[in-house]
Amino acid sequence: MSRETVIATSGAATPPGRRRWRLPGFSGRRWVIGVPYLWLLVFFMLPFLIVLRISVSEMLGVTFSDLLRYADGVLQLSIRFGNYLFITQDDLYVLTYLSSLKYAAITTVCCLAIGYPFAYFMARAKQQWQPALLMLVMLPFWTSFLLRVYAWKGLLSEGGLVADFLLATGLDQLLQAGGMISGDGRFMNTPFSLVIGMVYTYLPFMILPLYANLSKMDLRLLEAANDLGATPAVAFWRITVPLSKSGIVAGSMLVFIPCIGEFVIPELLGGPQTLMIGRVLWDEFFSNNDWPMASSVAVVIVLLILLPMMLFSHIQSKGEEARS
């Protein structure tokens, strides 16, 4: 057998005399899996463990007490759970967590109601128009986040364009009846200003996953439904919506999770009625200088965020099993 035949049958393209360098026991698949896990370990797990350690320690001036102490031949483990018990007993923290979950859920529902039709229109638009529409969705990211939030302060303040439009159309009466504003013409520092600021900021995070999902849908399924006598509305609810479930879940998680711990928007657009856990966390760290308490609040926030992520992973795995 000639040398060319051996190379062709073995699939080796390495020149003669040159060997591929590879660490023993490490394949390409292990590198692909190991590098992201290493990244999560260094930049998420280790900082989280540090915060968790501070949350169960006692603050001694500018330092923290040791969890493990060795004295007189006895090794002692000292863990303080008082901060976590205080969070469950104090109405301020409980109501703030519930308020954060409420406004995050409202923002997610509003983003889904606005983003799904827009993503559907983008996916069904002509091929030459889709890049331009996608650019319009991503265009706000070219402007500073703080500038966009401050712009809403001008739009919602007295004499602003949005405030004048709401007054002219009588929508302020509807918002006041729904408890979103406190009085006629007062749109700033209200639940309405908070929700509209968060919806505007996080709307692209809902549209992009939905567009990616809807653009890959097989349109022949809709043609088959039409041939079988299904109306466009029935085909939409029975075919399009179920097939876009993964996009809906992904977009909802991308909006809901960061909204829980949002600080900048509630601080600039919200008011006393819209106290969220991000502001409480800031006060504990920088106003009260109580790092163990602040760390306890942060740990609870992380746990609240992990729950929807686990739910998303469970739904995604079930979807993959159903497709296979």
N, C-alpha and C positions, 0 to 999 in steps of 0.2 A: 504493500500500500504506500502510495507516495505521500510526501509531506503535505501537499496541498489538500489531499483527500482527508488526512487526519484533522487538519484545521477546520475544514468544512463540516465534517461530521461531529466534531466536538463543540463547535460554536465558539471557539476561542479566537479572539481577535488580537490577543496580546502578542507583540513582536517577539521573535525568538531571542532568548537571553535576557528577557525582562519579565520580572514577576510582579504580580499585583500585591501591594502592601495592604495588610488587613490585620487588625488587632485580633489576637486569639479569642475565640468565643463570642465575637461581636459580628453579627451579620447586618446587612443594610436595613432589614426590618427592625432589628433591635435598636439601631441608631434612630430610625424615624420615630419609634415609639418612646425611646428613652429621653431624647432631647426635650420634647414638650413637658414630660413629667419632671425632668430636672428643672426646667424653667418654673413650673408651678411650685415645686418644692422650695426653690430659692426665693422667689418673689411673692409667694402667697402663703405657703405653709409655715415657713420660718417666721415671717412677720406676725402671722396670726398666733403662733405659739408664744411669741414675745408679748403680744397684747394680752393673751390669755393668762400668762404668768403674772403680768402686772395687775390684772383684774382680781386675782386671789391673793395678792400681797398687801402688806401694810406700808403706807408711805411714811418714810422717815426723813423729813426735810426734803432734800432733793434726791434721795435714794429710796430704795425699796427693800423691805425685809427679805431675808433668804427663806426659801421654802424648805430647804433641808438644813438642819442644824445638828452639829455633832458636839456634844458636851458630856464630859464625865463618862465616856464610853457608851453613850446612848445617842442613837441617830433619831432625830425628831423630824417629822413632816408636818409643817404648819400651813394649812390652806384656809383662807377666809372666804366664806360664801355669803357674808353679810350683805355685800353690795347687790348680789343677785336676789336675795330675799327682800331687800329694800325696794328693788325695782318692781317686784310683784305686789308689794304692799302699798306703794305710793301711787295715788291716782294720777299724778302728773305724768309719770312714765308710761303707765298703762294707756291712758287716754292719748298720749302723744304717739305711741306705737300704733294704736288703732286709727288715729288721724292720718298717719303716714300711709298705712295700708289703704285707707279709704280714698285719699287723693291719688295714690298710685293706681288704684283700680279704676277710678273715674277717668284719669288721663289715658289709661290703656284702652278703655272702651271708646273714648272719643277718638283716639288715634286710629283704632280699628274701623270705626264708622266712617272716618274721612279717608283713611289710607287705602282701604280695600277698593272702593270705586276708582280711585286714582290709579292704583296698581293694575286693576283690571283693564282700564282704558289704555294704559301704557302697553300691556301685554298684547292687546288686540289692535293696537295702532299699526300703521304701515311700518315696514322694516326700516325705512330711511328716516322715520321720525322718532324712533325709539331712543337712539343716542341723545338727541336733543332733549327729549322729555326726561331722560335719566339725568342729564346735566342740570336741568332745572331743579330736580329734587336735591342734588348734591351741592347746588350753588350756595345755599346758606352756610355750608361749612367753610367757605372761603372768607367769611367774615368772623370776627372775634365773637365768641360766645357772650361775653359781657356786653359788648356793644349791642347785640341783638336784644338782650334782656333790657338794657337801658332804653332802647328804642320803644319798647312796649310801655315803659313808664311815661314817655311823652305821648304815645298814642292813646293811652287810657286816662291820662290826667285831664283836668278841666280844660276844655278848648281843643283837645286832641281830636284827630280825624276819626278814630274808632269811637271815642266817647260821643262826639257830635252825631255820628251815624246811628248809634244805639238810641240816643235821645230822640232823633228825628223819626225813627221807625217805631218808637214806642216799646222796643225790646227791653228797656230798663225796667218797665213795670213787670214784665214776665220774669226777669232775673230777680227782682225784689221779692216777688211772690214765691219764687223757688228758694229763697234764702241765700242766693249767690252774691247779692250786694246788700249793703246795710241801709241805703236810702237812695232817693232820686239823684241821679247824676254822680254818684260816688262809686266809681269803678276800681279805684286803686286801693291796695291793702285789703282786699276782699277775697273770698274763695274764688270768685270769677276771675280776677286778675291772676291768681295763682294757677288755676287750671288752664287758662288760655296761654299763659307763658310756658307751662310744661308741655302742653299739646303742641304748640308751635316748635318747641325745641326738639322734642323726641319724635315728631311725625316722620321724618326721614327713616328712622330706625324701624318703623313699622312698614313703610312703603317698600323698601329695598328687599327684604326677605319675601314679601308677598309677590313682588314683581318677578323675582328669581324663580319662584315656584310656579306662578301662573304662566310665565313665558315658556315653560317646559311641558305644559299640559298637552296631551294628544287631542287635537281638535276633531279627530275622527269619531271620538266618543260622543261629541255633541251632534255631529251629523247623524250618527246612528240613533241617537235619542229623537232627533227630529223626524227621521224616517219611521220610527215606531209610534209617532203621534204625540210626543211630549211637547208641551208649549215651552217657549224660551224661559219662562219663570220656573217651571218644573225642572227643566234641564239644568238651570243654574243651581237650584237648591239641592238637587239629587246627584249632580255630577261635579259641577265646578267647585262648590263649597267643600264637599268631602275630600276631593283631591287636593285642595289647597290647605288642608288642615295643618300640615307640618309648617307651612309658611305662616299661618295664623298663630300657631303656638310659638314659633321662633320670634316673630315680630312682637308678640305680647310679652315674652320674656325680656327681650331687649329694651322694651319700654318700662315694664313694671319694676324690674330689678333696680335700675339706677334711680327711678323715681322715689323709691322707699327712703333712700339716704340722701336725697337732694337737699342742698343747703343754700346755694346761691339764689335760685329762683324764689324760694319762700322768703329769703332775707330781703330781696329787692322788690318783689311784687306782692308778697303776702303780708299779713297783718296778725294781730293778736288772735284772731279766730282761726288762723291757719298754722298754728304752731306744729312743726314737724320734728322728727327725731334728730335730723341733722343739726338743727339749731340747738337742741338740748345737748347734743354731743359737744358742740362748739363751746357752749357755756361751761360745761363741766371741765373741759380741758383748759380754757384760757381765762374764764372769769372766776370760777371757783378753785381752779388749780388742783382739782381732785382727780388725779390720773387713774387711780384704781377704779373709781366710780365711772369715769369716762370710758375706760377700757371695758368695763362690764357692759355698758350700753352698746359699745361697738361690737362686742362678741354676740350679743343678742341680735343686733342688726344683721350680722353675717349669718347667723342661724336662720333668721327670717328670709334671707336671700337664698340660702342653700335649699330650702324646702321647695320653692317653685322650680329651681334648677333640677332637683331630683325628679320632680313631677314631669318636667319637660323631657328628661332623659328616659324616663319610664315610657312616656307616650311615644317617643321616637323609636325606642327599641321594639315596642309593640307594633308600630307601623312597619318597621323593617321585617319583622317576623310575618306579618300578614302579607307583605309583598312577595316574600320568599315562599 
